[in-house]
Amino acid sequence: MSSFSDARWYAIRPAANRKPATYRCPFCDKPLPALRPHMLVAPENDAARRRHAHTACVMEARRAGRLPLRDEVEPARPRLLAWLRARLRRR
Ligand SMILES: [Zn+2]
């Protein structure tokens, strides 16, 4: 799915559904029983594009560098804030 892979960063959080649905993991393309603990992966934290994924698949994608987190691709944000705060303090 291109809309899932077309993202600069991903929000990842653990998930375990109460409803017995079966999802398809975007990494291995195999079925994923929602009642088992797994991960929710949202491209740029977009809930509409988020997918349920196997924990092992998420770990593997992270290891391979295919699943960057926001902090890893946008390190300028906290630095910019610190710079602005330092400037404001000087006045
Ligand atoms: Zn998988």
PDB file of the backbone (N, CA, C, O) and the ligand in Angstrom, with CONECT records:
HET     ZN  A 101       1
ATOM      1  N   MET A   1       0.855  -1.200   0.000  1.00  0.00           N
ATOM      2  CA  MET A   1       0.000   0.000   0.000  1.00  0.00           C
ATOM      3  C   MET A   1       0.884   1.241   0.000  1.00  0.00           C
ATOM      4  O   MET A   1       1.635   1.461   0.950  1.00  0.00           O
ATOM      5  N   SER A   2       0.806   2.047  -1.040  1.00  0.00           N
ATOM      6  CA  SER A   2       1.734   3.163  -1.189  1.00  0.00           C
ATOM      7  C   SER A   2       1.470   4.257  -0.163  1.00  0.00           C
ATOM      8  O   SER A   2       2.408   4.910   0.293  1.00  0.00           O
ATOM      9  N   SER A   3       0.187   4.471   0.216  1.00  0.00           N
ATOM     10  CA  SER A   3      -0.094   5.548   1.157  1.00  0.00           C
ATOM     11  C   SER A   3       0.490   5.235   2.532  1.00  0.00           C
ATOM     12  O   SER A   3       0.796   6.140   3.308  1.00  0.00           O
ATOM     13  N   PHE A   4       0.641   3.931   2.826  1.00  0.00           N
ATOM     14  CA  PHE A   4       1.231   3.552   4.107  1.00  0.00           C
ATOM     15  C   PHE A   4       2.742   3.742   4.089  1.00  0.00           C
ATOM     16  O   PHE A   4       3.320   4.245   5.053  1.00  0.00           O
ATOM     17  N   SER A   5       3.382   3.341   2.993  1.00  0.00           N
ATOM     18  CA  SER A   5       4.843   3.414   2.941  1.00  0.00           C
ATOM     19  C   SER A   5       5.333   4.808   2.585  1.00  0.00           C
ATOM     20  O   SER A   5       6.503   5.128   2.794  1.00  0.00           O
ATOM     21  N   ASP A   6       4.441   5.645   2.045  1.00  0.00           N
ATOM     22  CA  ASP A   6       4.833   6.991   1.640  1.00  0.00           C
ATOM     23  C   ASP A   6       4.706   7.943   2.825  1.00  0.00           C
ATOM     24  O   ASP A   6       3.760   8.726   2.912  1.00  0.00           O
ATOM     25  N   ALA A   7       5.678   7.861   3.736  1.00  0.00           N
ATOM     26  CA  ALA A   7       5.656   8.720   4.915  1.00  0.00           C
ATOM     27  C   ALA A   7       7.079   9.001   5.359  1.00  0.00           C
ATOM     28  O   ALA A   7       7.971   8.170   5.189  1.00  0.00           O
ATOM     29  N   ARG A   8       7.284  10.188   5.932  1.00  0.00           N
ATOM     30  CA  ARG A   8       8.631  10.535   6.380  1.00  0.00           C
ATOM     31  C   ARG A   8       8.928   9.920   7.738  1.00  0.00           C
ATOM     32  O   ARG A   8      10.081   9.633   8.061  1.00  0.00           O
ATOM     33  N   TRP A   9       7.873   9.719   8.538  1.00  0.00           N
ATOM     34  CA  TRP A   9       8.069   9.113   9.865  1.00  0.00           C
ATOM     35  C   TRP A   9       6.782   8.404  10.276  1.00  0.00           C
ATOM     36  O   TRP A   9       5.727   8.582   9.667  1.00  0.00           O
ATOM     37  N   TYR A  10       6.905   7.584  11.340  1.00  0.00           N
ATOM     38  CA  TYR A  10       5.766   6.786  11.794  1.00  0.00           C
ATOM     39  C   TYR A  10       5.550   6.920  13.302  1.00  0.00           C
ATOM     40  O   TYR A  10       6.505   7.028  14.071  1.00  0.00           O
ATOM     41  N   ALA A  11       4.308   6.911  13.700  1.00  0.00           N
ATOM     42  CA  ALA A  11       3.962   6.833  15.120  1.00  0.00           C
ATOM     43  C   ALA A  11       3.641   5.366  15.412  1.00  0.00           C
ATOM     44  O   ALA A  11       2.817   4.754  14.732  1.00  0.00           O
ATOM     45  N   ILE A  12       4.299   4.814  16.426  1.00  0.00           N
ATOM     46  CA  ILE A  12       4.118   3.395  16.755  1.00  0.00           C
ATOM     47  C   ILE A  12       3.658   3.266  18.198  1.00  0.00           C
ATOM     48  O   ILE A  12       4.254   3.855  19.099  1.00  0.00           O
ATOM     49  N   ARG A  13       2.601   2.499  18.416  1.00  0.00           N
ATOM     50  CA  ARG A  13       2.183   2.234  19.797  1.00  0.00           C
ATOM     51  C   ARG A  13       1.609   0.825  19.912  1.00  0.00           C
ATOM     52  O   ARG A  13       1.081   0.277  18.944  1.00  0.00           O
ATOM     53  N   PRO A  14       1.720   0.248  21.106  1.00  0.00           N
ATOM     54  CA  PRO A  14       1.188  -1.103  21.305  1.00  0.00           C
ATOM     55  C   PRO A  14      -0.331  -1.100  21.218  1.00  0.00           C
ATOM     56  O   PRO A  14      -0.977  -0.108  21.556  1.00  0.00           O
ATOM     57  N   ALA A  15      -0.894  -2.204  20.768  1.00  0.00           N
ATOM     58  CA  ALA A  15      -2.349  -2.311  20.654  1.00  0.00           C
ATOM     59  C   ALA A  15      -2.793  -3.734  20.960  1.00  0.00           C
ATOM     60  O   ALA A  15      -2.068  -4.696  20.705  1.00  0.00           O
ATOM     61  N   ALA A  16      -3.998  -3.849  21.510  1.00  0.00           N
ATOM     62  CA  ALA A  16      -4.627  -5.152  21.687  1.00  0.00           C
ATOM     63  C   ALA A  16      -6.129  -4.918  21.662  1.00  0.00           C
ATOM     64  O   ALA A  16      -6.688  -4.309  22.574  1.00  0.00           O
ATOM     65  N   ASN A  17      -6.767  -5.400  20.624  1.00  0.00           N
ATOM     66  CA  ASN A  17      -8.200  -5.158  20.461  1.00  0.00           C
ATOM     67  C   ASN A  17      -9.041  -6.124  21.292  1.00  0.00           C
ATOM     68  O   ASN A  17      -8.608  -7.228  21.620  1.00  0.00           O
ATOM     69  N   ARG A  18     -10.241  -5.686  21.621  1.00  0.00           N
ATOM     70  CA  ARG A  18     -11.185  -6.571  22.307  1.00  0.00           C
ATOM     71  C   ARG A  18     -12.038  -7.321  21.289  1.00  0.00           C
ATOM     72  O   ARG A  18     -12.501  -8.429  21.561  1.00  0.00           O
ATOM     73  N   LYS A  19     -12.244  -6.725  20.126  1.00  0.00           N
ATOM     74  CA  LYS A  19     -13.077  -7.389  19.114  1.00  0.00           C
ATOM     75  C   LYS A  19     -12.225  -8.364  18.308  1.00  0.00           C
ATOM     76  O   LYS A  19     -11.082  -8.067  17.960  1.00  0.00           O
ATOM     77  N   PRO A  20     -12.802  -9.540  18.014  1.00  0.00           N
ATOM     78  CA  PRO A  20     -12.032 -10.583  17.347  1.00  0.00           C
ATOM     79  C   PRO A  20     -11.908 -10.361  15.845  1.00  0.00           C
ATOM     80  O   PRO A  20     -12.349 -11.194  15.054  1.00  0.00           O
ATOM     81  N   ALA A  21     -11.314  -9.247  15.451  1.00  0.00           N
ATOM     82  CA  ALA A  21     -11.101  -8.971  14.035  1.00  0.00           C
ATOM     83  C   ALA A  21      -9.763  -9.560  13.603  1.00  0.00           C
ATOM     84  O   ALA A  21      -8.912  -9.886  14.431  1.00  0.00           O
ATOM     85  N   THR A  22      -9.598  -9.688  12.298  1.00  0.00           N
ATOM     86  CA  THR A  22      -8.308 -10.124  11.771  1.00  0.00           C
ATOM     87  C   THR A  22      -7.822  -9.080  10.776  1.00  0.00           C
ATOM     88  O   THR A  22      -8.509  -8.759   9.807  1.00  0.00           O
ATOM     89  N   TYR A  23      -6.631  -8.560  11.029  1.00  0.00           N
ATOM     90  CA  TYR A  23      -6.053  -7.564  10.140  1.00  0.00           C
ATOM     91  C   TYR A  23      -4.976  -8.199   9.280  1.00  0.00           C
ATOM     92  O   TYR A  23      -4.608  -9.357   9.477  1.00  0.00           O
ATOM     93  N   ARG A  24      -4.480  -7.434   8.332  1.00  0.00           N
ATOM     94  CA  ARG A  24      -3.371  -7.921   7.525  1.00  0.00           C
ATOM     95  C   ARG A  24      -2.165  -7.034   7.797  1.00  0.00           C
ATOM     96  O   ARG A  24      -2.221  -5.816   7.631  1.00  0.00           O
ATOM     97  N   CYS A  25      -1.090  -7.659   8.211  1.00  0.00           N
ATOM     98  CA  CYS A  25       0.131  -6.932   8.551  1.00  0.00           C
ATOM     99  C   CYS A  25       0.727  -6.293   7.294  1.00  0.00           C
ATOM    100  O   CYS A  25       0.914  -6.985   6.293  1.00  0.00           O
ATOM    101  N   PRO A  26       1.030  -4.990   7.319  1.00  0.00           N
ATOM    102  CA  PRO A  26       1.558  -4.329   6.123  1.00  0.00           C
ATOM    103  C   PRO A  26       3.008  -4.723   5.817  1.00  0.00           C
ATOM    104  O   PRO A  26       3.512  -4.427   4.733  1.00  0.00           O
ATOM    105  N   PHE A  27       3.668  -5.376   6.747  1.00  0.00           N
ATOM    106  CA  PHE A  27       5.076  -5.726   6.532  1.00  0.00           C
ATOM    107  C   PHE A  27       5.254  -7.122   5.937  1.00  0.00           C
ATOM    108  O   PHE A  27       6.031  -7.307   4.999  1.00  0.00           O
ATOM    109  N   CYS A  28       4.533  -8.104   6.483  1.00  0.00           N
ATOM    110  CA  CYS A  28       4.706  -9.479   5.989  1.00  0.00           C
ATOM    111  C   CYS A  28       3.507  -9.926   5.166  1.00  0.00           C
ATOM    112  O   CYS A  28       3.538 -10.994   4.554  1.00  0.00           O
ATOM    113  N   ASP A  29       2.433  -9.106   5.146  1.00  0.00           N
ATOM    114  CA  ASP A  29       1.226  -9.407   4.362  1.00  0.00           C
ATOM    115  C   ASP A  29       0.505 -10.662   4.851  1.00  0.00           C
ATOM    116  O   ASP A  29      -0.254 -11.274   4.100  1.00  0.00           O
ATOM    117  N   LYS A  30       0.741 -11.049   6.109  1.00  0.00           N
ATOM    118  CA  LYS A  30       0.072 -12.221   6.685  1.00  0.00           C
ATOM    119  C   LYS A  30      -1.022 -11.774   7.652  1.00  0.00           C
ATOM    120  O   LYS A  30      -0.977 -10.653   8.159  1.00  0.00           O
ATOM    121  N   PRO A  31      -2.006 -12.643   7.912  1.00  0.00           N
ATOM    122  CA  PRO A  31      -3.093 -12.267   8.827  1.00  0.00           C
ATOM    123  C   PRO A  31      -2.593 -12.018  10.242  1.00  0.00           C
ATOM    124  O   PRO A  31      -1.627 -12.624  10.706  1.00  0.00           O
ATOM    125  N   LEU A  32      -3.294 -11.092  10.914  1.00  0.00           N
ATOM    126  CA  LEU A  32      -2.914 -10.714  12.270  1.00  0.00           C
ATOM    127  C   LEU A  32      -4.163 -10.740  13.143  1.00  0.00           C
ATOM    128  O   LEU A  32      -5.035  -9.884  12.987  1.00  0.00           O
ATOM    129  N   PRO A  33      -4.271 -11.705  14.061  1.00  0.00           N
ATOM    130  CA  PRO A  33      -5.424 -11.742  14.965  1.00  0.00           C
ATOM    131  C   PRO A  33      -5.364 -10.582  15.950  1.00  0.00           C
ATOM    132  O   PRO A  33      -4.386 -10.433  16.684  1.00  0.00           O
ATOM    133  N   ALA A  34      -6.404  -9.764  15.965  1.00  0.00           N
ATOM    134  CA  ALA A  34      -6.377  -8.530  16.752  1.00  0.00           C
ATOM    135  C   ALA A  34      -6.377  -8.773  18.257  1.00  0.00           C
ATOM    136  O   ALA A  34      -6.006  -7.885  19.025  1.00  0.00           O
ATOM    137  N   LEU A  35      -6.785  -9.953  18.685  1.00  0.00           N
ATOM    138  CA  LEU A  35      -6.830 -10.221  20.124  1.00  0.00           C
ATOM    139  C   LEU A  35      -5.436 -10.414  20.713  1.00  0.00           C
ATOM    140  O   LEU A  35      -5.241 -10.247  21.917  1.00  0.00           O
ATOM    141  N   ARG A  36      -4.480 -10.759  19.881  1.00  0.00           N
ATOM    142  CA  ARG A  36      -3.096 -10.889  20.345  1.00  0.00           C
ATOM    143  C   ARG A  36      -2.478  -9.504  20.462  1.00  0.00           C
ATOM    144  O   ARG A  36      -2.813  -8.612  19.682  1.00  0.00           O
ATOM    145  N   PRO A  37      -1.579  -9.309  21.425  1.00  0.00           N
ATOM    146  CA  PRO A  37      -0.881  -8.016  21.511  1.00  0.00           C
ATOM    147  C   PRO A  37      -0.091  -7.767  20.223  1.00  0.00           C
ATOM    148  O   PRO A  37       0.622  -8.645  19.737  1.00  0.00           O
ATOM    149  N   HIS A  38      -0.231  -6.568  19.687  1.00  0.00           N
ATOM    150  CA  HIS A  38       0.494  -6.227  18.466  1.00  0.00           C
ATOM    151  C   HIS A  38       0.767  -4.727  18.453  1.00  0.00           C
ATOM    152  O   HIS A  38       0.658  -4.076  19.492  1.00  0.00           O
ATOM    153  N   MET A  39       1.120  -4.167  17.298  1.00  0.00           N
ATOM    154  CA  MET A  39       1.455  -2.751  17.213  1.00  0.00           C
ATOM    155  C   MET A  39       0.541  -2.027  16.238  1.00  0.00           C
ATOM    156  O   MET A  39       0.074  -2.594  15.250  1.00  0.00           O
ATOM    157  N   LEU A  40       0.299  -0.745  16.547  1.00  0.00           N
ATOM    158  CA  LEU A  40      -0.407   0.134  15.626  1.00  0.00           C
ATOM    159  C   LEU A  40       0.634   1.074  15.031  1.00  0.00           C
ATOM    160  O   LEU A  40       1.361   1.749  15.760  1.00  0.00           O
ATOM    161  N   VAL A  41       0.699   1.113  13.708  1.00  0.00           N
ATOM    162  CA  VAL A  41       1.686   1.950  13.041  1.00  0.00           C
ATOM    163  C   VAL A  41       0.961   2.982  12.189  1.00  0.00           C
ATOM    164  O   VAL A  41       0.230   2.621  11.267  1.00  0.00           O
ATOM    165  N   ALA A  42       1.158   4.270  12.492  1.00  0.00           N
ATOM    166  CA  ALA A  42       0.462   5.340  11.771  1.00  0.00           C
ATOM    167  C   ALA A  42       1.465   6.222  11.037  1.00  0.00           C
ATOM    168  O   ALA A  42       2.296   6.879  11.663  1.00  0.00           O
ATOM    169  N   PRO A  43       1.385   6.235   9.690  1.00  0.00           N
ATOM    170  CA  PRO A  43       2.272   7.111   8.919  1.00  0.00           C
ATOM    171  C   PRO A  43       2.024   8.574   9.290  1.00  0.00           C
ATOM    172  O   PRO A  43       0.918   9.089   9.124  1.00  0.00           O
ATOM    173  N   GLU A  44       3.064   9.232   9.792  1.00  0.00           N
ATOM    174  CA  GLU A  44       2.969  10.631  10.215  1.00  0.00           C
ATOM    175  C   GLU A  44       1.772  10.861  11.150  1.00  0.00           C
ATOM    176  O   GLU A  44       1.131  11.912  11.128  1.00  0.00           O
ATOM    177  N   ASN A  45       1.502   9.856  11.958  1.00  0.00           N
ATOM    178  CA  ASN A  45       0.429   9.886  12.964  1.00  0.00           C
ATOM    179  C   ASN A  45      -0.960  10.088  12.357  1.00  0.00           C
ATOM    180  O   ASN A  45      -1.865  10.590  13.025  1.00  0.00           O
ATOM    181  N   ASP A  46      -1.127   9.700  11.099  1.00  0.00           N
ATOM    182  CA  ASP A  46      -2.398   9.831  10.396  1.00  0.00           C
ATOM    183  C   ASP A  46      -3.275   8.608  10.710  1.00  0.00           C
ATOM    184  O   ASP A  46      -3.004   7.508  10.230  1.00  0.00           O
ATOM    185  N   ALA A  47      -4.319   8.807  11.512  1.00  0.00           N
ATOM    186  CA  ALA A  47      -5.172   7.699  11.954  1.00  0.00           C
ATOM    187  C   ALA A  47      -5.854   7.002  10.776  1.00  0.00           C
ATOM    188  O   ALA A  47      -6.123   5.802  10.835  1.00  0.00           O
ATOM    189  N   ALA A  48      -6.132   7.747   9.712  1.00  0.00           N
ATOM    190  CA  ALA A  48      -6.818   7.165   8.552  1.00  0.00           C
ATOM    191  C   ALA A  48      -5.927   6.156   7.825  1.00  0.00           C
ATOM    192  O   ALA A  48      -6.427   5.240   7.171  1.00  0.00           O
ATOM    193  N   ARG A  49      -4.617   6.322   7.938  1.00  0.00           N
ATOM    194  CA  ARG A  49      -3.686   5.428   7.236  1.00  0.00           C
ATOM    195  C   ARG A  49      -3.030   4.422   8.164  1.00  0.00           C
ATOM    196  O   ARG A  49      -2.160   3.665   7.733  1.00  0.00           O
ATOM    197  N   ARG A  50      -3.438   4.399   9.456  1.00  0.00           N
ATOM    198  CA  ARG A  50      -2.741   3.531  10.395  1.00  0.00           C
ATOM    199  C   ARG A  50      -3.072   2.059  10.130  1.00  0.00           C
ATOM    200  O   ARG A  50      -4.167   1.721   9.681  1.00  0.00           O
ATOM    201  N   ARG A  51      -2.096   1.198  10.422  1.00  0.00           N
ATOM    202  CA  ARG A  51      -2.242  -0.231  10.172  1.00  0.00           C
ATOM    203  C   ARG A  51      -1.850  -1.026  11.407  1.00  0.00           C
ATOM    204  O   ARG A  51      -0.998  -0.607  12.190  1.00  0.00           O
ATOM    205  N   HIS A  52      -2.489  -2.183  11.568  1.00  0.00           N
ATOM    206  CA  HIS A  52      -2.116  -3.103  12.639  1.00  0.00           C
ATOM    207  C   HIS A  52      -0.984  -3.986  12.119  1.00  0.00           C
ATOM    208  O   HIS A  52      -1.043  -4.489  10.997  1.00  0.00           O
ATOM    209  N   ALA A  53       0.036  -4.167  12.936  1.00  0.00           N
ATOM    210  CA  ALA A  53       1.196  -4.937  12.484  1.00  0.00           C
ATOM    211  C   ALA A  53       1.702  -5.857  13.584  1.00  0.00           C
ATOM    212  O   ALA A  53       1.525  -5.575  14.770  1.00  0.00           O
ATOM    213  N   HIS A  54       2.342  -6.973  13.181  1.00  0.00           N
ATOM    214  CA  HIS A  54       2.978  -7.874  14.145  1.00  0.00           C
ATOM    215  C   HIS A  54       4.095  -7.121  14.865  1.00  0.00           C
ATOM    216  O   HIS A  54       4.835  -6.356  14.247  1.00  0.00           O
ATOM    217  N   THR A  55       4.211  -7.342  16.159  1.00  0.00           N
ATOM    218  CA  THR A  55       5.291  -6.708  16.920  1.00  0.00           C
ATOM    219  C   THR A  55       6.658  -7.075  16.337  1.00  0.00           C
ATOM    220  O   THR A  55       7.529  -6.215  16.200  1.00  0.00           O
ATOM    221  N   ALA A  56       6.844  -8.358  15.996  1.00  0.00           N
ATOM    222  CA  ALA A  56       8.126  -8.813  15.445  1.00  0.00           C
ATOM    223  C   ALA A  56       8.429  -8.116  14.114  1.00  0.00           C
ATOM    224  O   ALA A  56       9.582  -7.783  13.839  1.00  0.00           O
ATOM    225  N   CYS A  57       7.400  -7.894  13.289  1.00  0.00           N
ATOM    226  CA  CYS A  57       7.596  -7.231  11.995  1.00  0.00           C
ATOM    227  C   CYS A  57       7.989  -5.773  12.188  1.00  0.00           C
ATOM    228  O   CYS A  57       8.826  -5.247  11.455  1.00  0.00           O
ATOM    229  N   VAL A  58       7.376  -5.115  13.189  1.00  0.00           N
ATOM    230  CA  VAL A  58       7.707  -3.723  13.489  1.00  0.00           C
ATOM    231  C   VAL A  58       9.159  -3.637  13.965  1.00  0.00           C
ATOM    232  O   VAL A  58       9.906  -2.757  13.536  1.00  0.00           O
ATOM    233  N   MET A  59       9.555  -4.558  14.859  1.00  0.00           N
ATOM    234  CA  MET A  59      10.926  -4.567  15.347  1.00  0.00           C
ATOM    235  C   MET A  59      11.913  -4.771  14.203  1.00  0.00           C
ATOM    236  O   MET A  59      12.951  -4.111  14.142  1.00  0.00           O
ATOM    237  N   GLU A  60      11.580  -5.691  13.296  1.00  0.00           N
ATOM    238  CA  GLU A  60      12.445  -5.985  12.155  1.00  0.00           C
ATOM    239  C   GLU A  60      12.571  -4.758  11.241  1.00  0.00           C
ATOM    240  O   GLU A  60      13.665  -4.432  10.780  1.00  0.00           O
ATOM    241  N   ALA A  61      11.442  -4.082  10.985  1.00  0.00           N
ATOM    242  CA  ALA A  61      11.458  -2.886  10.129  1.00  0.00           C
ATOM    243  C   ALA A  61      12.258  -1.772  10.794  1.00  0.00           C
ATOM    244  O   ALA A  61      12.962  -1.022  10.117  1.00  0.00           O
ATOM    245  N   ARG A  62      12.152  -1.660  12.119  1.00  0.00           N
ATOM    246  CA  ARG A  62      12.915  -0.656  12.862  1.00  0.00           C
ATOM    247  C   ARG A  62      14.406  -0.943  12.729  1.00  0.00           C
ATOM    248  O   ARG A  62      15.210  -0.043  12.487  1.00  0.00           O
ATOM    249  N   ARG A  63      14.758  -2.234  12.897  1.00  0.00           N
ATOM    250  CA  ARG A  63      16.168  -2.637  12.802  1.00  0.00           C
ATOM    251  C   ARG A  63      16.722  -2.327  11.426  1.00  0.00           C
ATOM    252  O   ARG A  63      17.877  -1.925  11.291  1.00  0.00           O
ATOM    253  N   ALA A  64      15.886  -2.515  10.391  1.00  0.00           N
ATOM    254  CA  ALA A  64      16.318  -2.303   9.008  1.00  0.00           C
ATOM    255  C   ALA A  64      16.287  -0.819   8.630  1.00  0.00           C
ATOM    256  O   ALA A  64      16.680  -0.454   7.522  1.00  0.00           O
ATOM    257  N   GLY A  65      15.822   0.033   9.544  1.00  0.00           N
ATOM    258  CA  GLY A  65      15.784   1.459   9.276  1.00  0.00           C
ATOM    259  C   GLY A  65      14.635   1.882   8.381  1.00  0.00           C
ATOM    260  O   GLY A  65      14.666   2.970   7.806  1.00  0.00           O
ATOM    261  N   ARG A  66      13.613   1.030   8.254  1.00  0.00           N
ATOM    262  CA  ARG A  66      12.493   1.350   7.367  1.00  0.00           C
ATOM    263  C   ARG A  66      11.337   2.017   8.092  1.00  0.00           C
ATOM    264  O   ARG A  66      10.310   2.328   7.490  1.00  0.00           O
ATOM    265  N   LEU A  67      11.515   2.237   9.418  1.00  0.00           N
ATOM    266  CA  LEU A  67      10.410   2.774  10.203  1.00  0.00           C
ATOM    267  C   LEU A  67      10.906   3.905  11.104  1.00  0.00           C
ATOM    268  O   LEU A  67      10.950   3.753  12.325  1.00  0.00           O
ATOM    269  N   PRO A  68      11.277   5.030  10.508  1.00  0.00           N
ATOM    270  CA  PRO A  68      11.810   6.124  11.327  1.00  0.00           C
ATOM    271  C   PRO A  68      10.736   6.749  12.204  1.00  0.00           C
ATOM    272  O   PRO A  68       9.577   6.852  11.801  1.00  0.00           O
ATOM    273  N   LEU A  69      11.121   7.160  13.393  1.00  0.00           N
ATOM    274  CA  LEU A  69      10.203   7.867  14.282  1.00  0.00           C
ATOM    275  C   LEU A  69      10.337   9.366  14.051  1.00  0.00           C
ATOM    276  O   LEU A  69      11.316   9.826  13.462  1.00  0.00           O
ATOM    277  N   ARG A  70       9.354  10.121  14.515  1.00  0.00           N
ATOM    278  CA  ARG A  70       9.347  11.563  14.267  1.00  0.00           C
ATOM    279  C   ARG A  70      10.615  12.236  14.793  1.00  0.00           C
ATOM    280  O   ARG A  70      11.195  13.090  14.122  1.00  0.00           O
ATOM    281  N   ASP A  71      11.040  11.847  15.996  1.00  0.00           N
ATOM    282  CA  ASP A  71      12.235  12.440  16.604  1.00  0.00           C
ATOM    283  C   ASP A  71      13.483  12.202  15.772  1.00  0.00           C
ATOM    284  O   ASP A  71      14.433  12.983  15.827  1.00  0.00           O
ATOM    285  N   GLU A  72      13.480  11.112  14.994  1.00  0.00           N
ATOM    286  CA  GLU A  72      14.663  10.767  14.220  1.00  0.00           C
ATOM    287  C   GLU A  72      14.749  11.529  12.902  1.00  0.00           C
ATOM    288  O   GLU A  72      15.842  11.715  12.367  1.00  0.00           O
ATOM    289  N   VAL A  73      13.607  11.974  12.372  1.00  0.00           N
ATOM    290  CA  VAL A  73      13.641  12.706  11.098  1.00  0.00           C
ATOM    291  C   VAL A  73      13.438  14.209  11.285  1.00  0.00           C
ATOM    292  O   VAL A  73      13.716  14.998  10.381  1.00  0.00           O
ATOM    293  N   GLU A  74      12.954  14.596  12.457  1.00  0.00           N
ATOM    294  CA  GLU A  74      12.745  16.022  12.703  1.00  0.00           C
ATOM    295  C   GLU A  74      13.479  16.482  13.963  1.00  0.00           C
ATOM    296  O   GLU A  74      12.857  16.992  14.895  1.00  0.00           O
ATOM    297  N   PRO A  75      14.800  16.301  13.990  1.00  0.00           N
ATOM    298  CA  PRO A  75      15.544  16.682  15.198  1.00  0.00           C
ATOM    299  C   PRO A  75      15.656  18.193  15.335  1.00  0.00           C
ATOM    300  O   PRO A  75      16.081  18.687  16.380  1.00  0.00           O
ATOM    301  N   ALA A  76      15.278  18.939  14.293  1.00  0.00           N
ATOM    302  CA  ALA A  76      15.436  20.397  14.333  1.00  0.00           C
ATOM    303  C   ALA A  76      14.393  21.049  15.231  1.00  0.00           C
ATOM    304  O   ALA A  76      14.594  22.165  15.711  1.00  0.00           O
ATOM    305  N   ARG A  77      13.290  20.364  15.456  1.00  0.00           N
ATOM    306  CA  ARG A  77      12.206  20.987  16.224  1.00  0.00           C
ATOM    307  C   ARG A  77      12.600  21.395  17.636  1.00  0.00           C
ATOM    308  O   ARG A  77      12.470  22.568  17.984  1.00  0.00           O
ATOM    309  N   PRO A  78      13.085  20.455  18.470  1.00  0.00           N
ATOM    310  CA  PRO A  78      13.453  20.870  19.833  1.00  0.00           C
ATOM    311  C   PRO A  78      14.591  21.873  19.822  1.00  0.00           C
ATOM    312  O   PRO A  78      14.656  22.755  20.679  1.00  0.00           O
ATOM    313  N   ARG A  79      15.513  21.737  18.830  1.00  0.00           N
ATOM    314  CA  ARG A  79      16.640  22.661  18.770  1.00  0.00           C
ATOM    315  C   ARG A  79      16.157  24.081  18.459  1.00  0.00           C
ATOM    316  O   ARG A  79      16.658  25.059  19.015  1.00  0.00           O
ATOM    317  N   LEU A  80      15.171  24.172  17.558  1.00  0.00           N
ATOM    318  CA  LEU A  80      14.619  25.479  17.197  1.00  0.00           C
ATOM    319  C   LEU A  80      13.930  26.119  18.401  1.00  0.00           C
ATOM    320  O   LEU A  80      14.055  27.320  18.639  1.00  0.00           O
ATOM    321  N   LEU A  81      13.202  25.295  19.156  1.00  0.00           N
ATOM    322  CA  LEU A  81      12.520  25.811  20.343  1.00  0.00           C
ATOM    323  C   LEU A  81      13.514  26.311  21.372  1.00  0.00           C
ATOM    324  O   LEU A  81      13.312  27.365  21.976  1.00  0.00           O
ATOM    325  N   ALA A  82      14.594  25.557  21.576  1.00  0.00           N
ATOM    326  CA  ALA A  82      15.623  25.952  22.539  1.00  0.00           C
ATOM    327  C   ALA A  82      16.270  27.264  22.098  1.00  0.00           C
ATOM    328  O   ALA A  82      16.568  28.128  22.923  1.00  0.00           O
ATOM    329  N   TRP A  83      16.484  27.402  20.794  1.00  0.00           N
ATOM    330  CA  TRP A  83      17.097  28.605  20.251  1.00  0.00           C
ATOM    331  C   TRP A  83      16.171  29.812  20.480  1.00  0.00           C
ATOM    332  O   TRP A  83      16.623  30.883  20.886  1.00  0.00           O
ATOM    333  N   LEU A  84      14.886  29.625  20.218  1.00  0.00           N
ATOM    334  CA  LEU A  84      13.919  30.710  20.420  1.00  0.00           C
ATOM    335  C   LEU A  84      13.844  31.109  21.895  1.00  0.00           C
ATOM    336  O   LEU A  84      13.782  32.294  22.222  1.00  0.00           O
ATOM    337  N   ARG A  85      13.851  30.099  22.788  1.00  0.00           N
ATOM    338  CA  ARG A  85      13.768  30.384  24.216  1.00  0.00           C
ATOM    339  C   ARG A  85      14.992  31.144  24.689  1.00  0.00           C
ATOM    340  O   ARG A  85      14.886  32.071  25.492  1.00  0.00           O
ATOM    341  N   ALA A  86      16.165  30.745  24.186  1.00  0.00           N
ATOM    342  CA  ALA A  86      17.408  31.407  24.568  1.00  0.00           C
ATOM    343  C   ALA A  86      17.394  32.868  24.117  1.00  0.00           C
ATOM    344  O   ALA A  86      17.870  33.748  24.834  1.00  0.00           O
ATOM    345  N   ARG A  87      16.853  33.118  22.943  1.00  0.00           N
ATOM    346  CA  ARG A  87      16.782  34.485  22.417  1.00  0.00           C
ATOM    347  C   ARG A  87      15.815  35.338  23.247  1.00  0.00           C
ATOM    348  O   ARG A  87      16.086  36.507  23.525  1.00  0.00           O
ATOM    349  N   LEU A  88      14.685  34.737  23.637  1.00  0.00           N
ATOM    350  CA  LEU A  88      13.699  35.484  24.400  1.00  0.00           C
ATOM    351  C   LEU A  88      14.239  35.839  25.782  1.00  0.00           C
ATOM    352  O   LEU A  88      13.954  36.908  26.321  1.00  0.00           O
ATOM    353  N   ARG A  89      15.035  34.911  26.349  1.00  0.00           N
ATOM    354  CA  ARG A  89      15.589  35.139  27.682  1.00  0.00           C
ATOM    355  C   ARG A  89      16.576  36.294  27.676  1.00  0.00           C
ATOM    356  O   ARG A  89      16.740  36.981  28.684  1.00  0.00           O
ATOM    357  N   ARG A  90      17.231  36.509  26.548  1.00  0.00           N
ATOM    358  CA  ARG A  90      18.270  37.528  26.473  1.00  0.00           C
ATOM    359  C   ARG A  90      17.689  38.955  26.505  1.00  0.00           C
ATOM    360  O   ARG A  90      18.423  39.906  26.773  1.00  0.00           O
ATOM    361  N   ARG A  91      16.416  39.109  26.241  1.00  0.00           N
ATOM    362  CA  ARG A  91      15.830  40.457  26.177  1.00  0.00           C
ATOM    363  C   ARG A  91      15.511  41.043  27.544  1.00  0.00           C
ATOM    364  O   ARG A  91      15.015  42.167  27.633  1.00  0.00           O
TER     365      ARG A  91
HETATM  366 ZN    ZN A 101       3.802  -9.168  10.041  1.00  0.00          ZN2+
END
